[in-house]
Amino acid sequence: MAILAAPTGNEVNLLEVMLHAGPVSKTVLAILATFSLLSWVVIIRKALLYRRSRAVSEQFRGAFKRATDWRELKQQIEKFALSPLVGLFVAGYGEVTYQLRQVGVDGRPQLRSMEAVERSLQRASVVEMGRLERSLGGLATVAAVSPFIGLFGTVWGIIDAFRGIGATGNANLATVAPGISEALVATAIGLVAAIPALMAYNFFQGQLKQFQTELDDFSLEFISLSERNFT
């Protein structure tokens, strides 16, 4: 990392610091900038997805409660595709329909195994939660790795700065300060990338718990209606 002349005033020009950084420092900064950009893409996409999914889920839940014939609701599920509840309904409906193909001893359609219905709902719940959790691991990785990458850039920059001091033989504060400030920029950028990713990851984990509660509640409601109508 090249040692710059001491800047005038108390302001630090971050762009100038980055442009005069060494190859390793520039690589570190580029990696951190990429991590930050990708994390913000995930944050925005997930925030929009969760908000839309929750709104559509409320609409689907209302349609499910008003439905008198699940076959009619099944034909309308395309407009509720963003709701994770739809996956549970399709799985449960498919299992119920399969079992009702055989008529019971009294001549009425009857479910033979509620346990099979419950298992189909559980499998669907796992699939839907996996879809909602997709890409969140990237946020956790950015939050965990970025500070260490920034620290590596800082350590390398300090080593480079002291190498330059040794070459010039001038170790006064005016000479040391610019090089050290350049090195510390990597740590700062690492924190800038990590902090939003960590905050968003924790927030989305709370959102996922709410989705899981909604899925569990819908499963219980579906099972209760199936037992009431087909057993």
DRENDO-1510 file (C-alpha; in Angstrom, 1 decimal, always signed):
<recs>
REC; n; res; u; v; w
REC; 1; MET; +0.0; +0.0; +0.0 .
REC; 2; ALA; +1.5; +3.3; -1.0 .
REC; 3; ILE; +2.1; +6.0; +1.7 .
REC; 4; LEU; +0.4; +9.2; +0.8 .
REC; 5; ALA; +1.2; +12.7; +2.0 .
REC; 6; ALA; -0.6; +13.8; +5.1 .
REC; 7; PRO; -4.1; +15.1; +4.1 .
REC; 8; THR; -4.9; +18.7; +4.8 .
REC; 9; GLY; -7.7; +19.4; +7.3 .
REC; 10; ASN; -9.4; +16.7; +9.4 .
REC; 11; GLU; -11.5; +15.2; +6.6 .
REC; 12; VAL; -10.7; +11.8; +5.2 .
REC; 13; ASN; -11.4; +11.2; +1.5 .
REC; 14; LEU; -12.3; +7.6; +1.4 .
REC; 15; LEU; -12.4; +7.4; -2.4 .
REC; 16; GLU; -8.9; +8.8; -2.7 .
REC; 17; VAL; -7.8; +6.3; +0.0 .
REC; 18; MET; -9.3; +3.4; -2.0 .
REC; 19; LEU; -7.8; +4.5; -5.3 .
REC; 20; HIS; -4.3; +4.7; -3.8 .
REC; 21; ALA; -4.5; +1.4; -2.0 .
REC; 22; GLY; -2.3; -1.5; -2.9 .
REC; 23; PRO; -3.4; -4.5; -5.0 .
REC; 24; VAL; -4.2; -6.7; -2.0 .
REC; 25; SER; -6.1; -3.9; -0.3 .
REC; 26; LYS; -8.1; -3.2; -3.5 .
REC; 27; THR; -8.9; -6.9; -3.8 .
REC; 28; VAL; -10.1; -7.0; -0.3 .
REC; 29; LEU; -12.2; -3.9; -0.8 .
REC; 30; ALA; -13.7; -5.3; -4.0 .
REC; 31; ILE; -14.6; -8.6; -2.3 .
REC; 32; LEU; -16.3; -6.7; +0.6 .
REC; 33; ALA; -18.1; -4.4; -1.8 .
REC; 34; THR; -19.4; -7.5; -3.7 .
REC; 35; PHE; -20.5; -9.1; -0.5 .
REC; 36; SER; -22.3; -5.9; +0.6 .
REC; 37; LEU; -24.1; -5.6; -2.8 .
REC; 38; LEU; -25.2; -9.2; -2.8 .
REC; 39; SER; -26.4; -9.0; +0.7 .
REC; 40; TRP; -28.5; -6.0; -0.1 .
REC; 41; VAL; -30.0; -7.8; -3.1 .
REC; 42; VAL; -31.0; -10.6; -0.8 .
REC; 43; ILE; -32.4; -8.3; +1.8 .
REC; 44; ILE; -34.6; -6.4; -0.6 .
REC; 45; ARG; -35.8; -9.5; -2.4 .
REC; 46; LYS; -36.6; -11.3; +0.9 .
REC; 47; ALA; -38.3; -8.3; +2.4 .
REC; 48; LEU; -40.6; -7.9; -0.7 .
REC; 49; LEU; -41.2; -11.7; -0.8 .
REC; 50; TYR; -42.2; -12.0; +2.9 .
REC; 51; ARG; -44.5; -8.9; +2.7 .
REC; 52; ARG; -46.3; -10.2; -0.4 .
REC; 53; SER; -46.4; -13.8; +0.9 .
REC; 54; ARG; -48.0; -12.6; +4.2 .
REC; 55; ALA; -50.6; -10.5; +2.3 .
REC; 56; VAL; -51.5; -13.3; -0.1 .
REC; 57; SER; -51.7; -15.8; +2.8 .
REC; 58; GLU; -54.3; -13.6; +4.5 .
REC; 59; GLN; -56.3; -13.7; +1.3 .
REC; 60; PHE; -56.0; -17.4; +0.9 .
REC; 61; ARG; -56.8; -18.1; +4.5 .
REC; 62; GLY; -60.1; -16.1; +4.1 .
REC; 63; ALA; -60.9; -18.0; +0.9 .
REC; 64; PHE; -60.2; -21.3; +2.6 .
REC; 65; LYS; -62.5; -20.5; +5.5 .
REC; 66; ARG; -65.3; -19.4; +3.1 .
REC; 67; ALA; -64.9; -22.4; +0.8 .
REC; 68; THR; -67.7; -24.9; +0.8 .
REC; 69; ASP; -66.1; -27.1; -1.8 .
REC; 70; TRP; -62.3; -27.6; -1.8 .
REC; 71; ARG; -62.4; -28.6; -5.5 .
REC; 72; GLU; -63.5; -25.0; -6.4 .
REC; 73; LEU; -60.7; -23.6; -4.2 .
REC; 74; LYS; -58.2; -25.9; -5.8 .
REC; 75; GLN; -59.0; -24.4; -9.2 .
REC; 76; GLN; -58.2; -20.9; -7.9 .
REC; 77; ILE; -54.9; -21.5; -6.2 .
REC; 78; GLU; -52.8; -20.0; -9.0 .
REC; 79; LYS; -53.7; -16.5; -7.8 .
REC; 80; PHE; -52.5; -17.4; -4.3 .
REC; 81; ALA; -49.2; -19.0; -5.5 .
REC; 82; LEU; -47.0; -16.7; -3.3 .
REC; 83; SER; -48.6; -18.0; -0.1 .
REC; 84; PRO; -46.8; -20.9; +1.6 .
REC; 85; LEU; -50.2; -22.1; +2.8 .
REC; 86; VAL; -51.0; -23.1; -0.7 .
REC; 87; GLY; -48.3; -25.8; -0.7 .
REC; 88; LEU; -49.9; -27.3; +2.4 .
REC; 89; PHE; -53.4; -27.1; +1.0 .
REC; 90; VAL; -52.3; -28.8; -2.3 .
REC; 91; ALA; -50.5; -31.6; -0.4 .
REC; 92; GLY; -53.4; -32.2; +2.0 .
REC; 93; TYR; -56.0; -32.0; -0.7 .
REC; 94; GLY; -54.1; -34.5; -2.8 .
REC; 95; GLU; -53.9; -37.0; +0.1 .
REC; 96; VAL; -57.5; -36.6; +1.0 .
REC; 97; THR; -58.6; -37.0; -2.6 .
REC; 98; TYR; -56.5; -40.1; -3.0 .
REC; 99; GLN; -58.0; -41.7; +0.1 .
REC; 100; LEU; -61.6; -40.7; -0.8 .
REC; 101; ARG; -61.4; -42.6; -4.0 .
REC; 102; GLN; -62.4; -45.8; -2.1 .
REC; 103; VAL; -65.9; -45.7; -0.6 .
REC; 104; GLY; -66.2; -46.8; +3.0 .
REC; 105; VAL; -68.3; -49.6; +4.4 .
REC; 106; ASP; -71.4; -47.4; +4.8 .
REC; 107; GLY; -71.2; -46.3; +1.2 .
REC; 108; ARG; -69.8; -42.8; +2.1 .
REC; 109; PRO; -66.3; -41.5; +1.1 .
REC; 110; GLN; -64.2; -41.9; +4.2 .
REC; 111; LEU; -60.6; -41.2; +5.1 .
REC; 112; ARG; -58.7; -44.3; +6.0 .
REC; 113; SER; -55.6; -42.7; +7.6 .
REC; 114; MET; -55.4; -39.3; +9.2 .
REC; 115; GLU; -51.8; -40.0; +9.9 .
REC; 116; ALA; -51.1; -40.0; +6.2 .
REC; 117; VAL; -52.8; -36.6; +5.8 .
REC; 118; GLU; -50.7; -35.2; +8.7 .
REC; 119; ARG; -47.5; -36.6; +7.2 .
REC; 120; SER; -48.3; -35.0; +3.8 .
REC; 121; LEU; -48.9; -31.6; +5.6 .
REC; 122; GLN; -45.6; -32.0; +7.5 .
REC; 123; ARG; -43.6; -32.7; +4.3 .
REC; 124; ALA; -45.2; -29.7; +2.6 .
REC; 125; SER; -44.4; -27.5; +5.6 .
REC; 126; VAL; -40.8; -28.5; +5.4 .
REC; 127; VAL; -40.7; -27.7; +1.7 .
REC; 128; GLU; -42.3; -24.3; +2.1 .
REC; 129; MET; -40.0; -23.3; +5.0 .
REC; 130; GLY; -37.1; -24.4; +2.9 .
REC; 131; ARG; -38.3; -22.1; +0.1 .
REC; 132; LEU; -38.7; -19.2; +2.5 .
REC; 133; GLU; -35.3; -19.8; +4.0 .
REC; 134; ARG; -33.5; -19.9; +0.7 .
REC; 135; SER; -30.6; -17.4; +0.3 .
REC; 136; LEU; -30.6; -16.5; +4.1 .
REC; 137; GLY; -27.5; -18.6; +4.5 .
REC; 138; GLY; -25.7; -16.1; +2.3 .
REC; 139; LEU; -26.6; -13.3; +4.7 .
REC; 140; ALA; -25.2; -15.3; +7.6 .
REC; 141; THR; -22.0; -15.9; +5.7 .
REC; 142; VAL; -21.5; -12.3; +4.9 .
REC; 143; ALA; -22.2; -11.3; +8.5 .
REC; 144; ALA; -19.7; -13.8; +9.8 .
REC; 145; VAL; -16.9; -13.5; +7.2 .
REC; 146; SER; -16.8; -9.8; +6.2 .
REC; 147; PRO; -15.2; -8.5; +9.5 .
REC; 148; PHE; -12.4; -11.1; +9.2 .
REC; 149; ILE; -11.8; -10.2; +5.5 .
REC; 150; GLY; -11.7; -6.5; +6.5 .
REC; 151; LEU; -9.3; -7.4; +9.3 .
REC; 152; PHE; -7.0; -9.2; +6.9 .
REC; 153; GLY; -7.0; -6.1; +4.7 .
REC; 154; THR; -6.1; -4.0; +7.7 .
REC; 155; VAL; -3.3; -6.2; +8.8 .
REC; 156; TRP; -1.9; -6.4; +5.3 .
REC; 157; GLY; -2.2; -2.6; +4.9 .
REC; 158; ILE; -0.4; -2.0; +8.2 .
REC; 159; ILE; +2.4; -4.3; +7.2 .
REC; 160; ASP; +2.7; -2.6; +3.8 .
REC; 161; ALA; +2.7; +0.8; +5.5 .
REC; 162; PHE; +5.5; -0.1; +7.9 .
REC; 163; ARG; +7.5; -1.5; +5.0 .
REC; 164; GLY; +7.2; +1.8; +3.3 .
REC; 165; ILE; +8.3; +3.6; +6.5 .
REC; 166; GLY; +11.3; +1.3; +6.8 .
REC; 167; ALA; +12.3; +2.1; +3.2 .
REC; 168; THR; +12.1; +5.8; +3.7 .
REC; 169; GLY; +13.5; +5.9; +7.2 .
REC; 170; ASN; +10.9; +8.5; +8.2 .
REC; 171; ALA; +8.6; +7.4; +11.1 .
REC; 172; ASN; +7.0; +10.6; +12.3 .
REC; 173; LEU; +3.2; +10.9; +12.8 .
REC; 174; ALA; +2.6; +12.8; +9.6 .
REC; 175; THR; +4.2; +9.9; +7.6 .
REC; 176; VAL; +2.6; +7.0; +9.6 .
REC; 177; ALA; -1.0; +8.3; +9.8 .
REC; 178; PRO; -2.0; +8.2; +6.1 .
REC; 179; GLY; -0.8; +4.6; +5.7 .
REC; 180; ILE; -2.5; +3.4; +8.8 .
REC; 181; SER; -5.8; +5.2; +7.9 .
REC; 182; GLU; -5.7; +3.4; +4.6 .
REC; 183; ALA; -5.3; +0.1; +6.3 .
REC; 184; LEU; -8.2; +0.8; +8.7 .
REC; 185; VAL; -10.6; +1.5; +5.9 .
REC; 186; ALA; -10.7; -2.3; +5.1 .
REC; 187; THR; -12.0; -3.0; +8.6 .
REC; 188; ALA; -14.6; -0.2; +8.3 .
REC; 189; ILE; -15.9; -1.5; +5.0 .
REC; 190; GLY; -16.0; -5.0; +6.5 .
REC; 191; LEU; -18.3; -3.8; +9.2 .
REC; 192; VAL; -20.4; -1.8; +6.8 .
REC; 193; ALA; -21.0; -5.1; +4.9 .
REC; 194; ALA; -21.5; -7.3; +8.0 .
REC; 195; ILE; -23.8; -5.2; +10.2 .
REC; 196; PRO; -26.7; -4.8; +7.8 .
REC; 197; ALA; -26.4; -8.5; +6.8 .
REC; 198; LEU; -26.5; -9.6; +10.5 .
REC; 199; MET; -29.4; -7.3; +11.4 .
REC; 200; ALA; -31.4; -8.5; +8.3 .
REC; 201; TYR; -30.6; -12.2; +9.1 .
REC; 202; ASN; -31.9; -11.9; +12.6 .
REC; 203; PHE; -35.0; -10.0; +11.5 .
REC; 204; PHE; -35.8; -12.6; +8.8 .
REC; 205; GLN; -35.4; -15.4; +11.3 .
REC; 206; GLY; -38.1; -13.8; +13.4 .
REC; 207; GLN; -40.3; -13.6; +10.2 .
REC; 208; LEU; -39.7; -17.3; +9.6 .
REC; 209; LYS; -40.9; -18.2; +13.1 .
REC; 210; GLN; -44.1; -16.4; +12.3 .
REC; 211; PHE; -44.5; -18.2; +9.0 .
REC; 212; GLN; -43.9; -21.5; +10.8 .
REC; 213; THR; -46.6; -20.7; +13.3 .
REC; 214; GLU; -49.0; -19.9; +10.5 .
REC; 215; LEU; -48.2; -23.1; +8.7 .
REC; 216; ASP; -48.7; -25.2; +11.9 .
REC; 217; ASP; -52.0; -23.4; +12.6 .
REC; 218; PHE; -53.2; -24.0; +9.0 .
REC; 219; SER; -52.2; -27.7; +9.2 .
REC; 220; LEU; -54.3; -28.1; +12.4 .
REC; 221; GLU; -57.3; -26.4; +10.8 .
REC; 222; PHE; -57.0; -28.6; +7.7 .
REC; 223; ILE; -56.8; -31.7; +9.8 .
REC; 224; SER; -59.8; -30.7; +11.9 .
REC; 225; LEU; -62.0; -30.0; +8.9 .
REC; 226; SER; -60.9; -33.3; +7.3 .
REC; 227; GLU; -61.8; -35.3; +10.4 .
REC; 228; ARG; -65.1; -33.5; +10.7 .
REC; 229; ASN; -66.2; -34.0; +7.1 .
REC; 230; PHE; -64.7; -37.3; +6.1 .
REC; 231; THR; -64.5; -39.5; +9.1 .
</recs>
